Amino acid sequence: MKSVEVTANGQHTLHEVLSQPQCWNVCLRKLAASAELHAAARLATTGAEWLFIGCGTSYYLALAAAASFNYLNLPAHAVPASELLLYPALTLHAGKTYIPIVISRSGRTSEAVRVAEVLEKEHNLRTIAITCADGQPLEAACSLTLKLLDADEQSTVMTRSFTSMLLGLQYLAATVAGNDTFRRALLDLSAQVEPLLDDIPQRLRLFVESRSFSDFVFLAQGPLFGIASECMLKVTESSSSYAQVFHSLEFRHGPKSIASPETLITFFMSENSYDAEVALLE
């Protein structure tokens, strides 16, 4: 695995990864106080389905956000922007009400901007944008924009923008659902995570430098699958390494044949599926 720290861009990425707790704290508190958040919450209507749309990292963010909304009993699903543009009938059904949220760090992603325009003009749907940039085409195309400007990055790869926008969408879900416990937990998260960053980077560096890997696999079930997918993409694009992602138990059905001493397999484990995932790991 090639180090991402040998270039100036890699240094930006490392700084942006390590700055996440402070970034979350600032972004969530500004979002919580914003008129835009409450305007977005007011768009929620009984029976409406939240539709999360993105490209690349933003699509994996959409998967994770949809899982969070479903967890709070807010019906939701995620779709790549290209899929909605090319095969709209597979997603949009007559008689159903949708609340689309279009995700783009830059606010300039061409497919994201186009899908917002199509939803607004051709399907008469009010769209919400979430972005880390100000005054970009996506904002002009959508009815409402949630902006997390403090989460923007210099790196090409998305790190803190991914986590900050996900937490922002989870905060929106908690607001719509009236779940104050979840909302407070999100505001407290930065203080919980910051101490973990004191030693984890060095432990990871020592682990990677003491071994040689040719293949990287990320496994997760349920609400963690979008996160695992994003980790696969981060390894691929930040180090030009070959990486794959599977639902954990699906790895048994064929893909496990790739496992070798040079395969690094990362499990994302949760309470709900813990016993089955431990059995697979063993």
PEMO-V157484 format. One record per pair of residues at least 6 apart in sequence whose C-alpha atoms are under 8 Angstrom apart, sorted by the first residue. I is the first residue (numbers start at 1). J is the second residue. D is the distance in whole Angstrom. If there is no record, write none. Layout:
BEGIN
i->I j->J d->D
i->I j->J d->D
END
This chain:
BEGIN
i->1 j->208 d->8
i->1 j->212 d->7
i->1 j->213 d->7
i->1 j->214 d->7
i->1 j->239 d->6
i->1 j->240 d->8
i->1 j->241 d->6
i->2 j->239 d->5
i->2 j->240 d->7
i->2 j->241 d->7
i->3 j->239 d->6
i->4 j->10 d->5
i->4 j->11 d->8
i->4 j->13 d->8
i->4 j->238 d->6
i->4 j->239 d->6
i->5 j->11 d->5
i->5 j->14 d->7
i->9 j->154 d->8
i->9 j->155 d->6
i->9 j->156 d->8
i->10 j->155 d->8
i->12 j->154 d->6
i->12 j->155 d->6
i->13 j->154 d->8
i->13 j->155 d->6
i->13 j->157 d->7
i->13 j->159 d->7
i->16 j->153 d->7
i->16 j->159 d->7
i->16 j->160 d->6
i->17 j->159 d->6
i->17 j->160 d->6
i->18 j->197 d->7
i->19 j->160 d->8
i->20 j->160 d->5
i->20 j->163 d->8
i->20 j->164 d->8
i->20 j->190 d->8
i->21 j->189 d->8
i->21 j->190 d->4
i->21 j->191 d->7
i->21 j->193 d->6
i->21 j->194 d->6
i->22 j->190 d->7
i->23 j->150 d->7
i->23 j->151 d->6
i->23 j->160 d->7
i->23 j->164 d->7
i->24 j->151 d->8
i->24 j->163 d->8
i->24 j->164 d->6
i->24 j->167 d->8
i->24 j->190 d->6
i->25 j->187 d->7
i->25 j->190 d->6
i->26 j->150 d->7
i->27 j->148 d->6
i->27 j->149 d->8
i->27 j->150 d->6
i->27 j->151 d->7
i->27 j->164 d->7
i->27 j->168 d->8
i->28 j->164 d->8
i->28 j->167 d->8
i->28 j->168 d->6
i->28 j->171 d->8
i->28 j->187 d->7
i->29 j->187 d->7
i->31 j->37 d->6
i->31 j->146 d->8
i->31 j->148 d->7
i->31 j->168 d->7
i->32 j->171 d->8
i->36 j->144 d->7
i->36 j->145 d->7
i->36 j->146 d->6
i->37 j->146 d->7
i->37 j->172 d->7
i->39 j->144 d->8
i->40 j->128 d->7
i->40 j->144 d->7
i->40 j->172 d->8
i->41 j->172 d->7
i->41 j->175 d->7
i->41 j->176 d->5
i->42 j->176 d->8
i->43 j->99 d->7
i->44 j->99 d->7
i->44 j->176 d->7
i->47 j->75 d->8
i->47 j->97 d->7
i->48 j->75 d->7
i->48 j->96 d->7
i->48 j->97 d->5
i->48 j->98 d->5
i->48 j->99 d->7
i->49 j->74 d->7
i->49 j->75 d->5
i->49 j->76 d->5
i->49 j->77 d->8
i->49 j->96 d->8
i->49 j->97 d->6
i->49 j->98 d->5
i->49 j->99 d->6
i->50 j->66 d->8
i->50 j->74 d->7
i->50 j->75 d->6
i->50 j->76 d->4
i->50 j->77 d->7
i->50 j->98 d->6
i->50 j->99 d->5
i->50 j->100 d->6
i->50 j->101 d->7
i->51 j->66 d->8
i->51 j->76 d->6
i->51 j->77 d->5
i->51 j->78 d->6
i->51 j->79 d->7
i->51 j->98 d->6
i->51 j->99 d->6
i->51 j->100 d->4
i->51 j->101 d->6
i->52 j->59 d->8
i->52 j->62 d->5
i->52 j->63 d->8
i->52 j->65 d->7
i->52 j->66 d->7
i->52 j->76 d->8
i->52 j->77 d->6
i->52 j->78 d->5
i->52 j->79 d->6
i->52 j->100 d->6
i->52 j->101 d->5
i->52 j->102 d->6
i->52 j->103 d->7
i->53 j->59 d->6
i->53 j->62 d->6
i->53 j->78 d->6
i->53 j->79 d->5
i->53 j->80 d->6
i->53 j->81 d->6
i->53 j->100 d->7
i->53 j->101 d->6
i->53 j->102 d->5
i->53 j->103 d->6
i->53 j->112 d->7
i->54 j->60 d->8
i->54 j->61 d->8
i->54 j->62 d->6
i->54 j->79 d->7
i->54 j->80 d->5
i->54 j->81 d->5
i->54 j->102 d->6
i->54 j->103 d->5
i->54 j->104 d->7
i->54 j->112 d->6
i->55 j->80 d->6
i->55 j->81 d->6
i->55 j->82 d->8
i->55 j->103 d->8
i->55 j->104 d->8
i->55 j->109 d->8
i->55 j->111 d->8
i->55 j->112 d->7
i->56 j->80 d->8
i->57 j->158 d->7
i->57 j->162 d->7
i->57 j->230 d->6
i->57 j->233 d->7
i->58 j->103 d->6
i->58 j->104 d->6
i->58 j->105 d->8
i->58 j->162 d->7
i->59 j->78 d->7
i->59 j->79 d->7
i->59 j->80 d->6
i->59 j->81 d->8
i->59 j->103 d->8
i->60 j->226 d->5
i->60 j->227 d->7
i->60 j->229 d->6
i->60 j->230 d->6
i->61 j->162 d->7
i->61 j->166 d->6
i->61 j->226 d->6
i->61 j->227 d->7
i->61 j->230 d->8
i->62 j->77 d->8
i->62 j->78 d->5
i->62 j->79 d->7
i->62 j->103 d->8
i->62 j->226 d->8
i->63 j->77 d->7
i->63 j->78 d->5
i->63 j->79 d->8
i->63 j->223 d->8
i->63 j->225 d->8
i->63 j->226 d->5
i->64 j->166 d->7
i->64 j->223 d->6
i->64 j->224 d->7
i->64 j->225 d->7
i->64 j->226 d->5
i->64 j->227 d->6
i->65 j->166 d->6
i->65 j->169 d->6
i->65 j->170 d->7
i->66 j->76 d->5
i->66 j->77 d->5
i->66 j->78 d->6
i->67 j->76 d->7
i->67 j->77 d->8
i->67 j->222 d->8
i->67 j->223 d->5
i->68 j->170 d->6
i->68 j->173 d->7
i->68 j->223 d->7
i->69 j->75 d->7
i->69 j->76 d->6
i->69 j->170 d->7
i->69 j->173 d->6
i->70 j->76 d->6
i->72 j->173 d->7
i->72 j->174 d->7
i->72 j->177 d->7
i->73 j->177 d->8
i->74 j->173 d->8
i->74 j->177 d->7
i->79 j->91 d->8
i->81 j->111 d->6
i->81 j->112 d->6
i->81 j->115 d->6
i->82 j->111 d->6
i->84 j->90 d->8
i->84 j->91 d->7
i->84 j->115 d->7
i->85 j->115 d->6
i->85 j->118 d->8
i->98 j->125 d->7
i->99 j->125 d->7
i->99 j->126 d->7
i->99 j->127 d->7
i->99 j->128 d->8
i->100 j->125 d->8
i->100 j->126 d->7
i->100 j->127 d->5
i->100 j->128 d->6
i->101 j->127 d->6
i->101 j->128 d->5
i->101 j->129 d->6
i->101 j->130 d->7
i->102 j->112 d->6
i->102 j->116 d->7
i->102 j->127 d->7
i->102 j->128 d->6
i->102 j->129 d->5
i->102 j->130 d->6
i->103 j->112 d->7
i->103 j->129 d->6
i->103 j->130 d->5
i->103 j->131 d->6
i->104 j->112 d->7
i->104 j->129 d->8
i->104 j->130 d->7
i->104 j->131 d->5
i->104 j->132 d->8
i->104 j->138 d->8
i->105 j->130 d->8
i->105 j->131 d->5
i->105 j->132 d->5
i->105 j->133 d->7
i->105 j->152 d->7
i->105 j->161 d->7
i->106 j->131 d->6
i->106 j->132 d->6
i->106 j->133 d->6
i->106 j->136 d->8
i->107 j->113 d->8
i->107 j->131 d->6
i->107 j->132 d->7
i->107 j->133 d->6
i->107 j->134 d->8
i->107 j->136 d->5
i->107 j->137 d->6
i->107 j->138 d->5
i->107 j->139 d->7
i->108 j->136 d->6
i->108 j->137 d->6
i->108 j->138 d->6
i->109 j->138 d->8
i->112 j->138 d->7
i->113 j->137 d->7
i->113 j->138 d->5
i->113 j->141 d->7
i->116 j->127 d->7
i->116 j->138 d->7
i->116 j->141 d->6
i->116 j->142 d->6
i->117 j->141 d->6
i->117 j->142 d->7
i->119 j->125 d->5
i->119 j->126 d->8
i->119 j->127 d->7
i->120 j->126 d->6
i->120 j->127 d->7
i->120 j->141 d->8
i->120 j->142 d->7
i->126 j->142 d->7
i->126 j->143 d->6
i->127 j->142 d->5
i->127 j->143 d->5
i->127 j->144 d->7
i->128 j->142 d->6
i->128 j->143 d->6
i->128 j->144 d->5
i->128 j->145 d->6
i->128 j->146 d->7
i->129 j->138 d->7
i->129 j->139 d->6
i->129 j->142 d->6
i->129 j->143 d->8
i->129 j->144 d->6
i->129 j->145 d->5
i->129 j->146 d->6
i->130 j->145 d->6
i->130 j->146 d->5
i->130 j->147 d->6
i->130 j->148 d->8
i->130 j->165 d->7
i->131 j->145 d->8
i->131 j->146 d->6
i->131 j->147 d->5
i->131 j->148 d->6
i->131 j->149 d->8
i->131 j->165 d->8
i->132 j->147 d->5
i->132 j->148 d->5
i->132 j->149 d->5
i->132 j->150 d->7
i->132 j->151 d->6
i->132 j->152 d->5
i->132 j->161 d->7
i->133 j->147 d->7
i->133 j->148 d->7
i->133 j->149 d->6
i->133 j->152 d->7
i->134 j->147 d->7
i->134 j->149 d->7
i->139 j->145 d->6
i->148 j->164 d->8
i->148 j->165 d->7
i->151 j->160 d->6
i->151 j->161 d->5
i->151 j->164 d->6
i->152 j->160 d->8
i->152 j->161 d->6
i->153 j->160 d->8
i->153 j->161 d->7
i->157 j->234 d->7
i->157 j->237 d->7
i->157 j->238 d->7
i->158 j->234 d->8
i->167 j->186 d->7
i->171 j->182 d->8
i->171 j->183 d->6
i->171 j->186 d->7
i->174 j->180 d->7
i->174 j->182 d->6
i->174 j->183 d->6
i->175 j->183 d->7
i->212 j->262 d->6
i->213 j->261 d->8
i->213 j->262 d->4
i->213 j->263 d->6
i->213 j->264 d->6
i->214 j->241 d->8
i->214 j->242 d->7
i->214 j->262 d->6
i->214 j->263 d->6
i->215 j->241 d->7
i->215 j->242 d->6
i->215 j->243 d->6
i->215 j->262 d->7
i->215 j->263 d->5
i->215 j->264 d->6
i->216 j->232 d->8
i->216 j->241 d->8
i->216 j->242 d->6
i->216 j->243 d->4
i->216 j->244 d->6
i->216 j->263 d->6
i->216 j->264 d->5
i->216 j->265 d->6
i->216 j->266 d->8
i->217 j->232 d->7
i->217 j->243 d->6
i->217 j->244 d->5
i->217 j->245 d->6
i->217 j->246 d->8
i->217 j->263 d->7
i->217 j->264 d->6
i->217 j->265 d->5
i->217 j->266 d->6
i->218 j->228 d->6
i->218 j->229 d->7
i->218 j->231 d->7
i->218 j->232 d->6
i->218 j->243 d->8
i->218 j->244 d->6
i->218 j->245 d->5
i->218 j->246 d->7
i->218 j->265 d->6
i->218 j->266 d->5
i->218 j->267 d->6
i->218 j->268 d->8
i->219 j->225 d->7
i->219 j->228 d->6
i->219 j->245 d->6
i->219 j->246 d->5
i->219 j->247 d->6
i->219 j->248 d->5
i->219 j->251 d->8
i->219 j->265 d->7
i->219 j->266 d->6
i->219 j->267 d->5
i->219 j->268 d->6
i->220 j->228 d->6
i->220 j->246 d->7
i->220 j->247 d->5
i->220 j->248 d->5
i->220 j->267 d->6
i->220 j->268 d->5
i->220 j->269 d->7
i->221 j->247 d->5
i->221 j->248 d->6
i->221 j->249 d->8
i->221 j->268 d->8
i->221 j->269 d->8
i->221 j->273 d->8
i->224 j->268 d->7
i->225 j->247 d->7
i->228 j->245 d->7
i->228 j->268 d->7
i->229 j->245 d->6
i->232 j->243 d->5
i->232 j->244 d->6
i->232 j->245 d->6
i->233 j->243 d->7
i->235 j->241 d->6
i->235 j->242 d->8
i->235 j->243 d->7
i->236 j->242 d->6
i->236 j->243 d->6
i->248 j->267 d->8
i->248 j->277 d->7
i->248 j->280 d->8
i->249 j->276 d->8
i->249 j->277 d->7
i->249 j->280 d->7
i->252 j->280 d->8
i->267 j->281 d->8
i->269 j->277 d->7
END
